[in-house]
């Protein structure tokens, strides 16, 4: 679902800060999953702590989930919903009049595979909906994206086994010419896909397969075995894959985790889910991003003009996190935001203050 290797820029981020975040090592992150029959989205730290099965509730039946630097997105039968990363500003009908079967995002757009046979897209603010952006010639599902390449599961008319299709479309979309990127290599029914810089991964009955990206070379349908049930969710983050053990109505109902080298299968990494389906991973950081932002502000001419306290506060917040003092870190970040608000239009240009406040707000979500 989510992008791998670098951080997707938030709607309100400027490019400089997005690149700054992308270049810093990750210290912590969140994973999210759709509780299909729980009508909710769950969230936990990527190490499995801090589980909240009701992070966002009252959504109806939810199937897939994706995240970027600012928002969480999810699909229902006929809509895409959106909320802020902290779970506020919930809008279950962000995009309507659609039939989504898969969901992914990049810097500029939201994309979904549509039951009508197309890959559709819209701008990140929900405008410019194009339901027929790419004609798939048959119903696509399990959509994922990496480095400009889209991958999805595609059933040809009268096909016995699914294709995994790939396209690197022009900006205006069009009609794809389908080839199974795995050649004649047979795969089991595929319930979920995710792509990284090195591999395309797919979730099948009891296993995770992989092939190299973007061409599907060296496929191995049983690269990781021993998974329970089946599932509609798969996401990669650093050296781990996160998956759901069921995406429908029976079997265990967990979020599992496994190392990308195939070791450490844990089918009960997160328990207590209610028919989990889609799963997504969020790569933002807290401590490292605070340090990076302090470096950025320190490099400006503003600190020489009387605002070194901003840099000091950010470094103190970083140090508090390193000590494990979350409460102190939050208090310092809030004080930094308050100072930025007070100096907007005075010692800090208004647009710069707004940019910094937005960035700190996104980082604040990850202080847990």
CORDA-V165277 format. One line per field, one symbol per residue. ss: DSSP state (~ for helix, > for strand, _ for the rest). psi: psi as a letter, one per 40 degrees, with the letter a starting at -180 (. if undefined). burial: 1 if it has 9 or more other ideal C-beta (glycine too) atoms within 8 Angstrom, else 0. A space follows every 50 residues. Layout:
ss = ???
psi = ???
burial = ???
This chain:
ss = ______________~~~~~~~~_______>>>>>>____>>>>>>_____ _>>>>>________>>>___>>>>>___>>>>>>______>>>>>>___> >>>>>___>>>>>>___>>>>>>______>>>>>>____>>>>>>>__>> >>>>________>>>>>______>>________________>>>>___>> >>>>__>>>>>>_______>>>>>>________>>>>__>>>>>______ ____>>>>>______>>>>>_____>>>>>>>____~~~~~~~~~~~~__ __~~~__~~~~~~~~~~~~~~~___~~~~~~~~~~~~~~~~~~>___>_~ ~~~~~~~~~~~~~~____
psi = ciiidihhhideiiddddddddeiihdiiiiiihgdeefihiiiieeeif hgefdhifeahidiiiiaedihiiiadfihiiiideeifhgefdhifigh eihiiaddihiihhdeeihiiiieeeifhhefdhheeihiifhihhfehi iihhhiheidiiihiiigiidebahihhiheebehhiihheiiiiaddih iihaheihiiiiieefifihefdhieiiaiieihiihbfihhiieiebei aigihiiiieeeifhgefdhieiggiciiiiheiicddddddddddddei eddeeefeddddddddddddddeegdddddddddddddddddehecehid dddddddddddddddeg.
burial = 11110011010010001101100101011111111101111111110100 10101100101111111111111111001111111010010101100101 11111100111111001111111101001111111101111111110011 11111000000111110010001001010111000010011111110011 11110111111111010010101100111111111110011111111000 01111111100000101011001111111111111111111111011100 01100010011011111101100001011101111110111011000100 011111111111111110
